[in-house]
Amino acid sequence: MIDDSGEVVGTEGFYIDVTDGLQSDITTETSRILKSRSIIDQAKGVLMVAYGIDDARAFEVLKLSSQLAQVKLATVARQFLDDIRSHGLPPETVRTIDRLLVQTRQSHQK
């Protein structure tokens, strides 16, 4: 609605409040994104330690795998982590991780 001077003074029509539904959609999508990001970060961490590469390079490795498989990045990361969990790490690697974790803890207790 516009008054005689051309100023907008109101509106008319039907009004539907979509805030609850929209907020629910936003919350759901945000949760999904954060979960995917966490999985991708975990997979990058494994690659960074295994190959001695930085965060950006680890992301590129995952991205290339995703593109070659024509699968979403989060799906590749999730499958990679699932495969690592199901195969496990060699006992020697686990012992090394244990030793380094103890050393780290002890270095902070002094």
Steps between C-alpha positions, in 0.01 A plus 500: 500500500628843407374834630440814292867603525623166364619374840452130573269482802395137509442176317203285425451136415548167670777452753640161593746458785770256384756576770459175696530282191785706362686494831458124519638462146795726582576306819484166319722617215752661736523178698557298182770740379682493834491120510636478144770752583605302807529180295703679232729651767558156654591352162733793430669441836569137413649601166707779658659260749540210257655705218654788694299754301322819600128565533461647151678210331295245695184674384624486139564126534145443626356731235681313222375166635149643508521626144647178362232293673230755408381488860448781750806591704334418834404156367859428397629621837246287691584187297873561545460526879272194511759301303779607736291402802409162356859418399658651810858618534801271523595418863833680459321820398265476797797449736673806352186710545467378860864583573473848350180573689665398829805715417277798428313458826823458698658807342213710636515352850852627570 
